[in-house]
Each structure stands twice: as C-alpha cells, then as structure tokens.
C-alpha cells in the first residue's frame, strides 16, 4: 500500500466513511483497508501530514494543521505549484526603457530590471 493511499484512508476515515466505501473509492481490497484501519486504530481522530504521512500533533485552541513541519509544508507546495492561486500579477511599464513587464506582488515597481534602475540613477 502506498503512502498516499494510507493518507487517503486516514482522511476518509476522519470524514466518517466506512472501510467498504473507502475500499471501493480507492480501488483496494476491503480486507486490506480493514486490516490497515485495525492496525492503526491507536488514535482514530489523528490527522496525518499531507507530505510524509506522520501523525500531526496539535496545540490546544490552535489552528488545525495540515503538515507536521515547515520542511514538509515547503516540499509539498513546491511539488504542487499548479494548485497555488496567484492573483497578484501586475502589468507595468518600465520608467527607463519603456518595456512592458509583469510584476508579482508589487504594483509599485518602476523598473523592469536592475540594469534599468542603475542606468536611470546615472542619467539623473
């Protein structure tokens, strides 16, 4: 059984799915799913890390975590770039050369590159 399947089983179990419905959704034998749930029934409410599958420890009254550590979080997001919703792209015009350029996260940029910035400082 793959790590992603184990994570899926645990997350579906937390959502209240039965072992039979988990088996049909994942395409696994029902006995395999049942035995995995039985072997790992120490803490049925435990949530697993999306990246490595380790049990996540929560701080009481804290926000619910998805990853066990910052390194797992960064690894997962770096390998899932397509899921990032980037809304802060700005189309700007360079004050020195007039070239159109795209800036992410900073609508106040004035120059397309460092060379244009330095040239404008020397000219002015």
N, C-alpha and C positions, 0 to 999 in steps of 0.2 A: 504494500500500500504506500502511495506517495505522500509526501509531506502536505501537499496542497489538499489531498483528499482527507487527510486527518484533520486539517484545519477546517475544511468544509463540514465534516461530520460534527465536530465540536460546535461550530457556529450554528448549524441547523438544529442540533440538539438543544442549544440555548434558546432557539426560537420556538421550540416545542414540537418539532417534527418527530414522528416515531421512527424506529430503526428500519422498518419496512419501507416507509416513504423515502427515507434517506437513501436506502439501497437502490430503489428504482430511479431516483433522480441522478445519482452518481454512476449508475450502471455497475454496481458492485453486488456480489452475492450477499443475501440478507444475513447469513451466518457470519460472514466476515465483519459486517458492520456491528452486529450484536456482540460479537466477541471483543471487538475493539472498544465498544462502549463499556462492556463489563470490566475489561482490564483497566480502563482509565476512568473509572467511576469514583475516584477518590474525592474529587470536588466537581460535581456536575455543573456548578454555576461558574466555574473558572473560564476566563476568556483567554484565547491564545493569540500570540503575536502573529501578525499577518506575514512577516518575513521569515522568522525562524521556527515558529510553532511552539515556543516556550510559553509557560503559564505566566500571565501578566499579574503583578501584584499591584493592588490599588491602594491609594491613600484615602482614608475615610473622608467623606464630604468633598472629595476632589473630583475632577473631571474624569470621565471614563476614557481609558487609554486604548489605543489600537496597536501600539508597538511596545516592546519591552524595554527598548533603549533608543537613544538618539542615533546610534550607528545603524540599527535595523530600520528605523524610520527613513534615514537618508538613503540607504541601499534600496529600499522598496520604491521610494519616489523617483530615484534616479533610473530605476529599471522600468518604471511605468510613466514615462514622460507624456504619453498620449492622454492620460487622464487629468493632467494639470489644466485648469481653466485660466488661461492668461487673458485678462481683459484690459491690461494697462499698456497697450501698444499705442504710440503716438506718432503720426506722420508730421515731420518737421522739415524746415528748410535751413541750411547752414548759413550763418551770418557772414561768413568769409567767402566761400566759393559758390554759394547758391544751390548746391546739390541737395536734392531731396533725400532724407534718411529717416529711418524708423528708430524710435527710442522706446525702450521698455521700462516703465515705472517712473520716468522723469519727463514731464511735459515742459520743463523749463530749460532743457538743453539748448545751447546756442550754436554749437559746432558739431560737425559730423565726425571729426576725429581730432586727435591731439595735435597733428601737424597743422590743421587749420587754426586751432586755438593759438599755437605758438606763432604762426605767421601773422595773425591779427594783432598779437601783442607787439611784435616787432614793427609792424606797419603803423601802429597808432601811437 
